Amino acid sequence: MSNGTTRKHTALPKAQTLIEALPWLTRHHGRTVVIKFGGNAMVNEELKAAFAQDVVFLRHAGLKPVVVHGGGPQISAALDRHGIVSEFRAGLRVTTEDAMDVVRMVLAGQVQRELVGLLNQHGPLAVGLTGEDAHTITATRHRPLIDGERVDIGRVGEITQIDTGAIEALLADGRIPVVSSIARSEDDGHVYNVNADTAAAALAAALGAETLMVLTDVEGLYEDWPNSDEVISRLTASELERLLPDLASGMVPKMEGCLHAVRNGVTTARVIDGRVQHSILLEIFTDEGIGTMVVPDGPGAQDEPAERDDDEGKAA
């Protein structure tokens, strides 16, 4: 009898954890969550496996996850193998026609297939598609402003239109869409590489998602980097907009994506540390959260099951 009693008591923390998740399970049930997969979580085997478990957990918990991915490290490695030099201008990769062939092959044929395979270890759930499929993402040639002039950097796209029909059909069928961030242009028929952070934000807005989650290789948005490693746990769209000009270049597309999302109907956008195993579950289903959460301006901004204090939301 004592052995049984001991087992019951040691299991109690598990029950407490499940009960803590209940308000969030209730709130998010049936809602769409768009997750941008990137950083170390894409290349570390344990983190990849944990990511797949988290996404499948969301699906079985009654949410509708959509995964969007890029593949910077894999693209660079493949270009090296093909003897194609990676040229960058103002931090942007110049994508020639030869390079675009490699980008397309890596994103749709390597990164996506591996992620679909990891998710489908847990059941017939994931279906891969690219922005080209069913006109999901349409783009035009992106000519960034560098030193006051518009510059042609090749097959890099700027999103002009989103069609969510294929993704919504997959979600209605209980599937997990895995979207590669490449798109076709209506102007010239060419295929373009699209920034995955931007693509995830545009899809989240078009789908009317409850949440956009962007995995990064930092704890979140820092209060005063590099002078401090204090993470901002929560800020409004207007507060974020004021901070944008001073952010490190790598964070700009992520935070611009979060801003676009919450200003276009997404309830919350979160930048979370993809180096922490199960960071997605910690962010969605616990009191503390992990990372930085962006909310719209106005009264609806406080509509969370529990408040976060200023010193919460940091990675463990």
N, C-alpha and C positions, 0 to 999 in steps of 0.2 A: 504493500500500500504506500509506504514511504517513497519508494522509487517512482511510482506514478505521480505522487504529489510533487516531487522534485521536478519531474519532467514538465508538469503543468506550469510550475512557477518559472522555470527557465524559458518557457515559450511566451510568457506574458509580454515582454518587450516587443515581440513581433506583432502581437495584437494591438499594442499601443501605437506602433508605427502605422498599421493599417487604418486605425481609427483616426489618426492625425490627418491621413490623406482624404478622409471622407468629404470635408467641405469642398475640396478641389475636385474630387471625382464628381460630385454633384454639379458643381459649376461648369466643368468642362465637358460633361457627357454630351456626345453628339456634335461637339464643335470641331472645327478644322484647325489643325496646328501645322504650320509650315516650318520645316527645320532645314537650315542651311548647314550642310555637312562639309567640314573643311579642317585645315590645320593638322596638328599632330594626330587627331582622332582618325584621320584618313590613312596614316602610314604606320601607326603603332597597332600591332595585332590584337593586343588585349583591349585597347580602347575601341577598335573597330567592332570587336565581338560585343563589348558592353553597349556600344551605340545601337547595334542591331537589337539587342535584348530590350533596351529602353523603348525603341520605336514599336516593337511588337507588343510590349507591355501597354503602351498608349492605345494601340489598336484594340487589345482585349479589354481595356478599361473603359471602352466606349467612345474614345476619341477618334478622330479621322486624321492621321498623320500623312503629310506629303513631304517627301525628302527632295531637296534640290542640292546638286553638288557641282563643284568645279573639279580641278585637279592640277594645280600649279606644279607641285613637285614631280608628279608623274609625267606631265607634259615636258618639263625641262629635261628630265632623264631620257625620254623618248627622242626629243630633238637632238640631244647629244649623240645618241646611238645612230641616228640617221645622218649625222654630220651636218646638221643645220644649226648655225650659230644663232643664239638667242640675243636679239638686240632690244634694248629698252630705251625709250625716250620719255623723260620726265616721269619715270616709274612705271610706264605702260609698255607691255610687250608688243613689239612690232610683229604682226602676224602676216607673213607672206602666204602666197597660195600653197607652196610646198609645206609650210609650217601648219597651215589650216588643215591640210589632209591628215597630218599627224595628230593635231589637236582633236579632230573629230574621231579618229581611230581610238585615241587614248580615252576620251571621255565616254563615248558610247560603247566602245568595244572592250575596255579594260576596267576602268573605275566603276562604271555603272554595273557591269556584269558581276564584279566581285561583290558589290554592295547588295545587289538583288539576291545573289547566292547566299550571303550571310543572313539576310532576312528570311529567306525561304527555307533555311534550316529549321525554322519554327512553324512551318506550314506553308500552304500554297497561297502566299499573301502578296508578295511584291511583284510589280510589273514595271519594267523599265521603258522609258520613252525619252525622246529629246524634244527640245523646243520646236524642231521641224515637224514633228508628228502632229497631224490634225491642226496645223497652224497654231499650236499652243503658244509659241512665242514668235512674233514677227519683229524684225529689226531693220535698221538702215545703217549705212556705214558711219562709224563714229569718227569725227575729225576733231580731236581735242585742241583746246587753245593752249599753245606752248609759246612762251615769250611773245605773247600778243598776236600770234599767227595761228590760223587753223592748219593742222598738220595731218597728213594722211599716214596712218600707222597700219594700213592693210586691212585684213579681215577681222577687225574688231567692231562689234555691233552695238548700237544703241537701240533699246527696246522702243518700238512704236505701237505695238498692240499685243494684247493677251486674249487668247480664246481658251476658256476653261472647260469646254465641253468634254474632251477626252478624260481629263482628270476627274471631273465630277461624275462621269459614268463609272470610272474605276472605283471611286469612293462609294458610290451607291451600291456597288457589287461587293463591298467589303474588302477591297484591295488596298495596297499601299503603293501609290505612284512614286517612282524614283526618276527624277527629271534631270537630264544632262543640260547644262547651260549653253547650248548652241541653238542658233535660230537662222531662218531663211529670210531673205529680203524680198519684198514685193517689187522693189525698184529695179533690181538687176538680176534676181534669181540666185544670187550667190549665198553661200552659207557663212555665217559669222560666229565668232567666239564672243560670248556675252559674259560680263562679270557675274559670277554666281551669287554674290551678295545682292546685287541689283535685281537679278532674275527672281530670287527668292522673295524679295520685298514686293516686286510687281505681282507675282503670283498670289502672295498672301492678301494683297489688297483686292485683286480681281476675284478671289474666292470668298471674300468676306470672312477671312480667318479670324478666329478668336485670338491667336497668338502667332507671332513670328519669333523663332529662336535661331540665333546665329552663333555657331560654335567658333571659338577663337583660341589662340594660344596665350591669352592673358586672363587675369582674374575677372576683368570687366573694364569699365571705363574709369580711369584713375582721376582723382580729384585734382592733382597738381603734379603730373608726371613731368620730369624725373625727380622732382624734389620730394615727392611723397608717394607711397604705395597704397594710400587710402582709396578704396573703391567706392564710387558713387553707387549706392544700391538702387536709387529710384530718382528719376527726373522727368519733367514734363517736356513736351515737344518744343515749346518756346525756350526752355532752359537749354535743351540740346542744341537748338539752332544757334544760340549765342556762343556755344562752345566750339562748334564745327571749325571755324577758321584756324583755331589753335591746335587741332588734333594732329597726331602723327599720321603720316600719309596712309599707312596700312589700315588704320581704323576708320578713315573717312568714308569709303564705300559701305562699310558695315553700319556706321552710324547714320549716314545719309539714307540707307535702306530702312533703318528703324524709323527715321523721321517720316519718310514717304509712307510707310505702312500705317503708322498711327494717325497720320493726317488724311488717310484714305480708308478709314473704317475698321482697321484692325485694333482690337481692344488693348493689347499690350505687345511690345516688341522687346526682346530680351537678348543681350549679348552675354554668353556664358562661357566658362572655361572648359573647353573640350578636352583638356589634359586630365580632368578629374573624372574617374569612372562613374558612370550613372549620373552625370551632372544634369541631364535632362529631367530625370525623375526627381532629383533634389530640388530643381527649380520649380517644377509644376506642383509637386505633391507634399512639400514641407513648409513649415512656418517661416524658416529662415531664408529659404531661397539661396541662390548662388549666382553672382554676377550682377549686371546692371539691367534694370527694367525701365523702359521708356513708356510713358502713358500719354494719352491725348491731353490737351489743355481743357480746362472746364470742369464742371461738377462730376462727370462720369469718371474722372481720373482716380477717385478714391475707392472705386468699386472692387476691392479685393476681399477675399474671405478673412484675412487678417492683415494688420498693418505691419510694415517693416520699419524698424528703427534705423536711424542713420548709421549705426555701427553693424547692421546686419547685411547679409547679401555678399559676404566675402567668401572666397574659396577657402576650404579647409586646408 
